[in-house]
Amino acid sequence: MADPKGFILELDPVKRPKLQTLPERVVADIAWYNANRASTRRFHPVKGIEGAVIHATAGGTSAGALSWWKDPRGDPASAHWIVPAEIEAEHGKSVIAAVYEALAAWHVRNDKFNPKVNGGKKLINHWSLGIEIVNTQKAGDTYSDWQVATTALLVRYCWAKYPNFKWVCSHAAVDPARRSDPGTAFPWDKFVALVLADSGDAGLEIDAVAAGARDGVPCGGC
């Protein structure tokens, strides 16, 4: 299995895709997460967004992740989006938006970096977007096809929307001593193929996910 510490993708700006609709549901208490689990970005909220970090929740549900982010017993944390698991009603329909894209969510410690990611630039929260996929990271807990395709769609959405967006990496790549997510079960090669797809089977899978957004699910505008 591939080592998630090596999950790093540099995107070619010349191949930037067209902006696609994002199947997104905004949490009812997003104002709380914006006020208590996010910060004003130190870099420009459009031009300063240069990448995304892929995480796993290490839990079984989106609600569990949202609850843990509020729990004072844990380190304050958040992400911009959560990709639901198969047991959840939103699986196959929409991602969950928890923090406005214009703000820095708290998904990577400020001192963490990787010299192979964005030239080793620190303050990753301030130049990236955080994507949490619901997965326990325990043996036997695989990622569904929809989760992988939807995570790729999120990256394509960011790539199309933000002019300087070019880096995608795992949490493990920038904090290898503490984190291993999204883990060895995450099909990185398949994910990369979906991100880069223009046509063919991978592109059709991306289009199928996007089609779900046209059934009344609002476009991401956070």
N, C-alpha and C positions, 0 to 999 in steps of 0.2 A: 504493500500500500504506500501511496505517496505521503511524504512528510509535510504536514501543513505549515511547517516553518518555512518551506520553500514556495508557498502559494503567493506568487507575486506576478502581476500582469501589468505591463506598460502598454497603453493604448496609443494607436496612431491617430493623431488629430485629423489627418487627411481622410480617414475612413469613418468619420463621425456619422452616426445614423440620424435619420429624421426623428424628431420628437414624437414619441408615442404616448397614448393615453395610459395613465397609471391607475390600476385598480386599487383604490385606497379608501379606507375608512379611518376617519380621525377620531381618536379617543375622546370621550365626552369631557374628561378633565385635562385636556391638553394644556390648558392655561396653568394648571398646577405644575406640570412637568417643565413647561417653559420657564416658570418663575423659580422653581426649586431644584431642577435637575438639568439645567442648561445655562450657558453663559453667552454674553455678547461676543461674537467672533472678533479675534484680534486681526484677522485678515478680511479683505473685502468679501461680503456675503454672496457675491456672484463670481467675480473674477478670482477671488481667493480660494474657491473650492476646487481642489486639485485631485481628489480621489475619494475612494470608499474603502471601508474596512469591513470584512465579513466575519461575523461572530456566530456562535451557537449559545443558546440561553442556558444550557446545562440544566434545563427543567422541561416539563412536559406540556406546558400550555402558555399561551400568550398572556392570559390573566395572571398566571404565576409570576411571569417576568415583570409585568407591570406592578404587581404587588410588592415583589422583592425590591424593585427600584425605590419604592417608597419606604421600605422597612428601615428604621433607624439602626438596626443591628448590623446591617451590611454597609459596605462602602457606597456612598451615593453614586448612582449610575443611571444611564439612560442610553437610548439610541433613537435615531430618526424613524426607523421602521422595524416592525416585527413581521416575519413571514410565518403564518400559523401552521400548526401540525395537522396531520390527517384526521385526528380525532376532534378537531375543532370545526364549528359550523362555517367559519370563514375560509377554511381550506378549499382551494379551487375557485374562490371568488375574489378575495381582496387581501391586501396587506393592511397592517395597522400602523397608522402614523401617530407617533407619540411626542415628537418634538418638531418644531418648525425647522425647515431646512436652513433658514436664515440664521439660526442660532447654532452654537457649538454644543452638541450633546456630549455627555460624559461617558465615552465608551472605551477610551484608551488613556492610560496615565500620561500626564504631560511630559515626563522625562523620557518616555520610550521612543525608540526610533530604529530604523534599519538603514544602513548606508546604501542599500540597493533600492530603497523606496524613496522617491522624491529627493534624492541627494542627501538622505539622512536628516531631512528636516524634522525638527521636533514640534511640539505643540500640535500633535496630529489631530486632536479634536477640532482645532480651529481652522484646519484646511481640508477636512474630510467630512464625509457623511457615514453614519453608522447603520449597518444592517444586521439585525439579529434574526437568526433562523431558529425556530423552536426545535430543539433536539437535545436529548439528555446527554449525549456523547457516551452513552453506555453501550456495551456490546449488543448488537442486534437492533439498535435503533438507527435505521437507515433514513436517508433523506428521500422524500417523495419526488417523482418527476416534476410535479407542479412546483414544489419548493425550489428546486434547482432552476427551472425555467423562469420562475417569478423573480428569483434573486438576480438572474441574468437580465431580466426585463428592467428591474430597478437600476442596475448598472447602466444599461443602454439609455434609460430615461435620463440619468445624471450626465452621461457622456454627451447626449444630445443637447441638454439644457445649459450646461456650464462650459464656457469657452476654454477653460484651462484644465478641465477634468481629464486626467490621463492615467492615474494610478489606481490599481485594485489589489488588495492584499488581504491575507488572513490576519486575525488578531495574533495568532502564534508567530507570524513573521516579524511583528514589531515588539512583542513582549514574550519571547520564547522561554524565559526563565519561569514565568508565572502562568502562561496560558498555552493551550494546545488547540483551541477552537479555530475553525469549525471541526477539527478532528480528521482522522484518517478515513472516516466513512464518507466524507464529503467528496463527490466526484468532480474534482477540480478540472480535469481535462474536458469533461462534458460541459461543465459550466462555462469554461473559456470558449469552447466551440459555439455555444449559444450566444455569448456576448458578441463574438466576432461574426456571427452568421449574417449573410446577405440573402441567401436563398437556400433551397434544399430542405432536408428534413429538419435540421436545427432551426432554420428560419421559420418553417411552418409551425414548430412547437412554440416559438416566441410569438408568432401571430395568433396562435390559439389562445395563449394566455392573454394577450392584448384584447382579443375579441370579447373575453369575459368582462372587460372594463366597459364595453359599450352597452352592457345591459343595465344601465342606470347607476353605475358606480362612478363617483365624481373623480375628475382628474386631480392629480396632486398639485397643490399650489402653495404648500407651506413654505 
